[in-house]
Amino acid sequence: MNIAKFNTTINELFPIELLEEFNDDYGFTNTSNDMIKTIGFSTNLSIEVIEQAKAEQVDLIITHHDAWDFIYGLKDECTKRLKEYNISHFWIHGPLDYIEFGTCTSLMNRIGIDNIVRFSEYKSGSVPGIGEFDEAKSFEALVDRLGIELDEPVRAWKNNGNKVKKVGVLTGAGHSTDHIKFALEQGCDTYLTGEASLYSIQYARFARINLLVGSHTFTEMFGVESLVLKIAGLNKSISLIELREEHVEMNPGTW
């Protein structure tokens, strides 16, 4: 597969309206390598991810996030190494958050949600996805399941005494109290996201809605995986390699 074929595949997988709405929120950081046989994937672009890609002889890295401009100097260094190692890089943020197979829905599938009522959308801001279990389960069981799937500790606040039936989900930085309020208005007893703030924790407690928080990186990883599996399904000659990231957000730190 070459870059032109890859672009065609992206246009087949994502509605043109979604790509146009987020036309500045996806694209190529670098296209050094036109021929793609091996795709490496991760949530973030970093020096560590690029070095893994080099070692694995990856032709194209696909990530959810580009190197953030406010991590000063990182994007320049990443671009330098991508060119030096002859590795192309494609990132897709907004469109992957708001597609049916994207970050939110992929996480709901991994934690065993039986019925996806709605997937996440963008309507003048992010709107959480909503899912239901056929049979209510204990809060503790959901915490354990999420921790296993993310392979990391989960922060959890049990704010009501009911079993979990209906869950609002917004991966990554879904910590706005507006997001939690929306989930509450949809009848959710539990809200799940990838970041927490003082305000989200306080509001969830006040509103008596359970709060589950994994990391930004790993709540969104399954969406990237869903995308690359679809790309490989349409291009049978492609091989896939997950480029492992550290669980830095859940690291308590060292002295």
Backbone hydrogen bonds in HBPLUS format (Angstrom, degrees):
<---DONOR---> <-ACCEPTOR-->    atom                        ^
c    i                          cat <-CA-CA->   ^        H-A-AA   ^      H-
h    n   atom  resd res      DA  || num        DHA   H-A  angle D-A-AA Bond
n    s   type  num  typ     dist DA aas  dist angle  dist       angle   num
A0036-ILE N   A0001-MET O   2.65 MM  35  5.22 166.0  1.67 171.4 176.1     1
A0006-PHE N   A0002-ASN O   2.92 MM   4  6.22 153.8  1.99 151.3 159.8     2
A0007-ASN N   A0003-ILE O   2.90 MM   4  6.19 160.1  1.94 153.8 157.8     3
A0008-THR N   A0004-ALA O   3.06 MM   4  6.35 151.8  2.15 143.1 150.9     4
A0009-THR N   A0005-LYS O   2.96 MM   4  6.24 151.6  2.04 146.4 153.9     5
A0010-ILE N   A0006-PHE O   2.99 MM   4  6.38 157.0  2.05 154.7 160.2     6
A0011-ASN N   A0007-ASN O   3.06 MM   4  6.32 157.9  2.11 146.5 152.3     7
A0012-GLU N   A0008-THR O   2.97 MM   4  6.26 130.8  2.22 139.1 152.8     8
A0012-GLU N   A0009-THR O   3.06 MM   3  4.99 129.8  2.32  93.4 107.5     9
A0013-LEU N   A0009-THR O   3.02 MM   4  6.30 143.1  2.16 147.2 156.9    10
A0014-PHE N   A0010-ILE O   3.02 MM   4  6.11 150.4  2.11 154.3 160.8    11
A0018-LEU N   A0015-PRO O   3.06 MM   3  5.42 125.4  2.37 106.2 118.9    12
A0019-LEU N   A0015-PRO O   3.18 MM   4  6.56 161.4  2.21 155.2 160.3    13
A0020-GLU N   A0016-ILE O   2.90 MM   4  6.06 153.6  1.97 148.7 156.1    14
A0021-GLU N   A0017-GLU O   2.99 MM   4  6.12 152.3  2.06 140.0 147.4    15
A0022-PHE N   A0018-LEU O   3.13 MM   4  6.32 149.0  2.23 144.3 151.6    16
A0025-ASP N   A0022-PHE O   2.98 MM   3  5.12 163.9  2.01 115.7 117.5    17
A0093-HIS N   A0025-ASP O   3.02 MM  68  5.67 161.7  2.06 159.9 165.8    18
A0027-GLY N   A0091-TRP O   2.87 MM  64  5.60 157.0  1.92 162.4 162.3    19
A0091-TRP N   A0027-GLY O   2.92 MM  64  5.60 166.0  1.94 161.4 162.5    20
A0029-THR N   A0089-HIS O   2.98 MM  60  5.51 151.9  2.06 138.1 147.2    21
A0089-HIS N   A0030-ASN O   2.92 MM  59  5.28 161.0  1.95 139.8 140.7    22
A0239-SER N   A0037-LYS O   2.97 MM 202  6.39 160.8  2.01 156.0 161.8    23
A0059-ASP N   A0038-THR O   2.94 MM  21  5.41 153.7  2.01 138.4 146.8    24
A0060-LEU N   A0038-THR O   3.26 MM  22  6.62 157.3  2.31 156.3 159.8    25
A0039-ILE N   A0239-SER O   2.89 MM 200  6.27 166.3  1.91 166.7 167.7    26
A0241-ILE N   A0039-ILE O   2.88 MM 202  6.26 144.1  2.01 156.2 160.3    27
A0040-GLY N   A0060-LEU O   2.89 MM  20  6.28 156.8  1.95 151.6 159.4    28
A0062-ILE N   A0040-GLY O   2.84 MM  22  6.31 156.2  1.90 159.7 167.7    29
A0041-PHE N   A0241-ILE O   2.99 MM 200  6.48 146.6  2.11 152.3 160.0    30
A0243-LEU N   A0041-PHE O   2.87 MM 202  5.55 173.2  1.87 148.4 150.5    31
A0042-SER N   A0062-ILE O   3.19 MM  20  6.69 150.0  2.28 154.0 161.0    32
A0064-HIS N   A0043-THR O   3.05 MM  21  4.88 134.0  2.27 109.6 122.8    33
A0065-HIS N   A0043-THR O   2.89 MM  22  6.16 166.0  1.91 171.2 175.9    34
A0050-ILE N   A0046-SER O   3.06 MM   4  6.31 161.0  2.10 149.0 153.9    35
A0051-GLU N   A0047-ILE O   2.94 MM   4  6.19 157.8  1.99 152.4 158.4    36
A0052-GLN N   A0048-GLU O   3.07 MM   4  6.31 153.3  2.15 144.6 151.3    37
A0053-ALA N   A0049-VAL O   2.97 MM   4  6.23 158.5  2.02 147.8 154.1    38
A0054-LYS N   A0050-ILE O   2.92 MM   4  6.21 152.9  1.99 149.8 156.7    39
A0055-ALA N   A0051-GLU O   3.09 MM   4  6.33 162.8  2.12 145.7 149.6    40
A0056-GLU N   A0052-GLN O   2.92 MM   4  6.17 145.5  2.04 150.2 160.2    41
A0058-VAL N   A0053-ALA O   2.91 MM   5  5.01 177.8  1.91 151.0 151.7    42
A0057-GLN N   A0054-LYS O   3.12 MM   3  5.07 159.7  2.17 104.0 109.7    43
A0088-SER N   A0059-ASP O   2.97 MM  29  6.22 166.7  1.99 156.1 151.7    44
A0061-ILE N   A0088-SER O   2.88 MM  27  6.28 160.2  1.92 147.0 150.9    45
A0090-PHE N   A0061-ILE O   2.85 MM  29  6.25 163.9  1.88 168.0 173.5    46
A0063-THR N   A0090-PHE O   3.02 MM  27  6.52 152.8  2.10 149.6 158.2    47
A0092-ILE N   A0063-THR O   3.08 MM  29  6.66 146.1  2.19 148.4 157.4    48
A0071-ILE N   A0068-TRP O   3.14 MM   3  5.48 162.6  2.17 108.3 113.4    49
A0074-LEU N   A0071-ILE O   2.99 MM   3  5.83 163.7  2.02 145.9 151.0    50
A0077-GLU N   A0073-GLY O   3.19 MM   4  6.38 161.2  2.23 149.2 154.3    51
A0078-CYS N   A0074-LEU O   2.83 MM   4  6.05 161.7  1.87 157.5 163.1    52
A0079-THR N   A0075-LYS O   2.90 MM   4  6.04 166.6  1.91 152.1 155.7    53
A0080-LYS N   A0076-ASP O   2.98 MM   4  6.13 155.7  2.04 143.9 150.9    54
A0081-ARG N   A0077-GLU O   3.04 MM   4  6.30 161.0  2.08 149.9 153.8    55
A0082-LEU N   A0078-CYS O   2.88 MM   4  6.11 159.7  1.92 154.5 160.8    56
A0083-LYS N   A0079-THR O   3.07 MM   4  6.23 162.5  2.10 149.4 153.2    57
A0084-GLU N   A0080-LYS O   2.98 MM   4  6.17 157.6  2.03 144.4 151.4    58
A0085-TYR N   A0081-ARG O   2.84 MM   4  5.93 155.8  1.90 151.5 156.7    59
A0087-ILE N   A0082-LEU O   2.92 MM   5  4.98 169.6  1.93 147.8 150.8    60
A0086-ASN N   A0083-LYS O   3.26 MM   3  5.01 153.6  2.33  95.6 103.4    61
A0096-LEU N   A0093-HIS O   3.06 MM   3  5.53 124.7  2.38 111.6 125.2    62
A0097-ASP N   A0093-HIS O   3.12 MM   4  6.41 141.5  2.27 151.4 162.7    63
A0097-ASP N   A0094-GLY O   3.03 MM   3  5.16 128.5  2.31 102.2 116.3    64
A0098-TYR N   A0094-GLY O   3.21 MM   4  6.43 142.2  2.36 153.8 163.7    65
A0103-THR N   A0096-LEU O   3.19 MM   7  6.39 147.2  2.30 138.2 147.8    66
A0102-GLY N   A0099-ILE O   2.96 MM   3  5.01 162.8  1.99 117.5 119.1    67
A0106-SER N   A0102-GLY O   2.90 MM   4  5.86 159.1  1.95 156.6 163.5    68
A0107-LEU N   A0103-THR O   3.20 MM   4  6.33 153.8  2.27 141.6 147.4    69
A0108-MET N   A0104-CYS O   3.05 MM   4  6.37 160.3  2.09 151.5 157.3    70
A0109-ASN N   A0105-THR O   2.92 MM   4  6.18 156.7  1.97 151.3 157.3    71
A0110-ARG N   A0106-SER O   3.10 MM   4  6.33 149.5  2.20 139.5 147.5    72
A0111-ILE N   A0107-LEU O   3.09 MM   4  6.41 144.5  2.23 151.5 159.9    73
A0113-ILE N   A0108-MET O   3.04 MM   5  5.40 163.0  2.06 160.8 155.5    74
A0112-GLY N   A0109-ASN O   3.20 MM   3  5.26 159.9  2.24 103.1 108.2    75
A0114-ASP N   A0132-GLU O   3.11 MM  18  6.05 128.0  2.39 131.9 145.1    76
A0115-ASN N   A0132-GLU O   3.00 MM  17  5.17 163.6  2.02 156.3 158.0    77
A0132-GLU N   A0115-ASN O   2.82 MM  17  5.17 156.1  1.87 146.3 154.5    78
A0117-VAL N   A0130-ILE O   2.80 MM  13  5.33 130.2  2.04 135.5 150.0    79
A0118-ARG N   A0130-ILE O   3.22 MM  12  5.23 158.4  2.26 140.3 140.9    80
A0130-ILE N   A0118-ARG O   2.86 MM  12  5.23 154.7  1.92 140.8 147.6    81
A0121-GLU N   A0127-VAL O   3.16 MM   6  5.12 147.2  2.27 131.7 141.4    82
A0127-VAL N   A0121-GLU O   2.75 MM   6  5.12 150.0  1.84 163.8 160.1    83
A0123-LYS N   A0125-GLY O   2.81 MM   2  5.06 153.8  1.88 156.4 150.2    84
A0129-GLY N   A0169-VAL O   2.82 MM  40  5.11 154.2  1.89 162.8 154.1    85
A0169-VAL N   A0129-GLY O   2.84 MM  40  5.11 163.1  1.86 143.6 147.5    86
A0131-GLY N   A0167-VAL O   2.92 MM  36  5.35 161.3  1.95 154.4 160.7    87
A0167-VAL N   A0131-GLY O   2.80 MM  36  5.35 167.4  1.82 162.4 166.4    88
A0133-PHE N   A0165-LYS O   2.93 MM  32  5.37 160.0  1.97 155.2 161.3    89
A0137-LYS N   A0164-VAL O   2.94 MM  27  5.21 153.1  2.02 142.1 145.5    90
A0164-VAL N   A0137-LYS O   2.65 MM  27  5.21 154.2  1.71 172.6 163.2    91
A0142-LEU N   A0138-SER O   3.20 MM   4  6.59 153.2  2.27 148.4 155.0    92
A0143-VAL N   A0139-PHE O   2.96 MM   4  6.27 158.1  2.01 152.4 158.7    93
A0144-ASP N   A0140-GLU O   2.99 MM   4  6.21 160.8  2.03 146.9 151.8    94
A0145-ARG N   A0141-ALA O   2.96 MM   4  6.17 159.1  2.01 144.4 150.3    95
A0146-LEU N   A0142-LEU O   2.91 MM   4  6.07 166.2  1.93 153.7 157.0    96
A0147-GLY N   A0143-VAL O   3.00 MM   4  6.18 161.1  2.04 149.0 154.3    97
A0148-ILE N   A0144-ASP O   3.01 MM   4  6.25 153.7  2.08 149.0 155.7    98
A0149-GLU N   A0145-ARG O   3.00 MM   4  6.24 165.6  2.02 153.4 157.0    99
A0150-LEU N   A0146-LEU O   2.91 MM   4  6.05 163.7  1.94 154.6 159.0   100
A0151-ASP N   A0147-GLY O   2.81 MM   4  5.54 125.5  2.11 131.9 146.0   101
A0152-GLU N   A0147-GLY O   3.28 MM   5  5.46 144.8  2.41 138.4 147.4   102
A0155-ARG N   A0213-VAL O   2.96 MM  58  5.04 160.0  2.00 158.0 151.7   103
A0213-VAL N   A0155-ARG O   2.82 MM  58  5.04 160.4  1.86 157.2 158.7   104
A0157-TRP N   A0211-LEU O   2.85 MM  54  5.09 161.0  1.89 154.8 158.9   105
A0211-LEU N   A0157-TRP O   3.00 MM  54  5.09 163.7  2.02 145.5 150.8   106
A0189-ASP N   A0166-LYS O   3.00 MM  23  5.79 150.1  2.09 144.9 149.3   107
A0168-GLY N   A0190-THR O   2.92 MM  22  6.35 162.5  1.95 154.1 157.5   108
A0192-LEU N   A0168-GLY O   2.81 MM  24  6.15 156.1  1.86 158.2 166.3   109
A0170-LEU N   A0192-LEU O   3.08 MM  22  6.52 158.8  2.12 163.1 169.4   110
A0194-GLY N   A0172-GLY O   2.93 MM  22  4.25 127.5  2.22 141.7 144.2   111
A0179-HIS N   A0176-SER O   3.07 MM   3  5.31 127.4  2.35 101.1 113.3   112
A0180-ILE N   A0176-SER O   3.36 MM   4  6.82 157.3  2.41 147.2 152.2   113
A0181-LYS N   A0177-THR O   2.87 MM   4  6.04 158.5  1.92 148.3 154.6   114
A0182-PHE N   A0178-ASP O   2.98 MM   4  6.19 154.2  2.05 144.5 150.7   115
A0183-ALA N   A0179-HIS O   3.11 MM   4  6.44 162.8  2.15 148.8 152.6   116
A0184-LEU N   A0180-ILE O   2.91 MM   4  6.16 157.0  1.97 151.0 157.8   117
A0185-GLU N   A0181-LYS O   2.92 MM   4  6.16 155.0  1.98 149.0 155.5   118
A0186-GLN N   A0182-PHE O   3.07 MM   4  6.36 129.6  2.33 141.9 155.4   119
A0186-GLN N   A0183-ALA O   3.15 MM   3  5.11 135.7  2.35  94.3 106.7   120
A0188-CYS N   A0183-ALA O   3.01 MM   5  5.42 158.2  2.05 153.7 149.5   121
A0187-GLY N   A0184-LEU O   3.02 MM   3  5.25 158.9  2.06 110.3 114.3   122
A0210-ASN N   A0189-ASP O   2.95 MM  21  6.20 154.5  2.01 150.2 142.0   123
A0191-TYR N   A0210-ASN O   2.81 MM  19  6.02 148.8  1.91 140.0 148.8   124
A0212-LEU N   A0191-TYR O   2.84 MM  21  6.18 155.8  1.89 161.3 167.1   125
A0193-THR N   A0212-LEU O   3.01 MM  19  6.49 154.3  2.08 157.5 164.6   126
A0214-GLY N   A0193-THR O   3.08 MM  21  6.50 157.2  2.13 161.6 159.4   127
A0201-ILE N   A0197-SER O   3.07 MM   4  6.26 164.3  2.10 155.3 159.5   128
A0202-GLN N   A0198-LEU O   2.93 MM   4  6.10 162.1  1.96 149.7 155.0   129
A0203-TYR N   A0199-TYR O   2.84 MM   4  5.92 161.7  1.88 147.1 152.8   130
A0204-ALA N   A0200-SER O   2.97 MM   4  5.98 163.5  2.00 143.8 148.8   131
A0205-ARG N   A0201-ILE O   3.14 MM   4  6.30 157.0  2.20 142.6 148.8   132
A0206-PHE N   A0202-GLN O   2.91 MM   4  6.15 163.5  1.94 150.1 155.0   133
A0207-ALA N   A0203-TYR O   2.77 MM   4  5.92 162.4  1.80 157.2 161.7   134
A0208-ARG N   A0204-ALA O   2.93 MM   4  5.81 113.0  2.39 133.1 147.9   135
A0209-ILE N   A0204-ALA O   3.04 MM   5  5.18 163.1  2.07 146.7 151.2   136
A0208-ARG N   A0205-ARG O   3.21 MM   3  5.01 147.7  2.32  95.5 105.1   137
A0219-THR N   A0215-SER O   3.03 MM   4  5.96 149.0  2.13 148.9 155.2   138
A0223-GLY N   A0220-GLU O   3.23 MM   3  5.66 138.5  2.41 108.3 118.5   139
A0225-GLU N   A0221-MET O   3.05 MM   4  6.39 158.8  2.10 151.1 157.5   140
A0226-SER N   A0222-PHE O   2.90 MM   4  6.10 154.0  1.97 141.3 147.9   141
A0227-LEU N   A0223-GLY O   3.06 MM   4  6.33 155.5  2.12 144.6 150.5   142
A0228-VAL N   A0224-VAL O   3.02 MM   4  6.36 168.8  2.03 159.1 160.1   143
A0229-LEU N   A0225-GLU O   3.03 MM   4  6.14 153.9  2.10 149.8 157.0   144
A0230-LYS N   A0226-SER O   3.14 MM   4  6.36 149.4  2.24 141.8 149.5   145
A0230-LYS N   A0227-LEU O   3.07 MM   3  5.20 119.6  2.46  98.0 112.8   146
A0231-ILE N   A0227-LEU O   2.96 MM   4  6.31 155.0  2.02 151.4 159.1   147
A0232-ALA N   A0228-VAL O   2.88 MM   4  6.07 164.0  1.90 148.0 152.0   148
A0233-GLY N   A0229-LEU O   2.90 MM   4  6.01 143.1  2.04 137.0 147.7   149
A0234-LEU N   A0230-LYS O   3.15 MM   4  6.42 135.9  2.36 140.5 150.2   150
A0234-LEU N   A0231-ILE O   3.16 MM   3  5.31 133.9  2.38  98.5 110.4   151
A0235-ASN N   A0231-ILE O   3.06 MM   4  6.24 119.5  2.44 136.7 153.0   152
A0235-ASN N   A0232-ALA O   3.17 MM   3  4.85 141.2  2.33  91.2 102.6   153
A0238-ILE N   A0235-ASN O   3.09 MM   3  5.95 171.0  2.09 132.1 134.1   154
A0250-MET N   A0247-HIS O   3.26 MM   3  5.75 144.4  2.39 109.2 117.9   155
A0251-ASN N   A0248-VAL O   3.28 MM   3  5.09 162.6  2.32  99.3 104.0   156
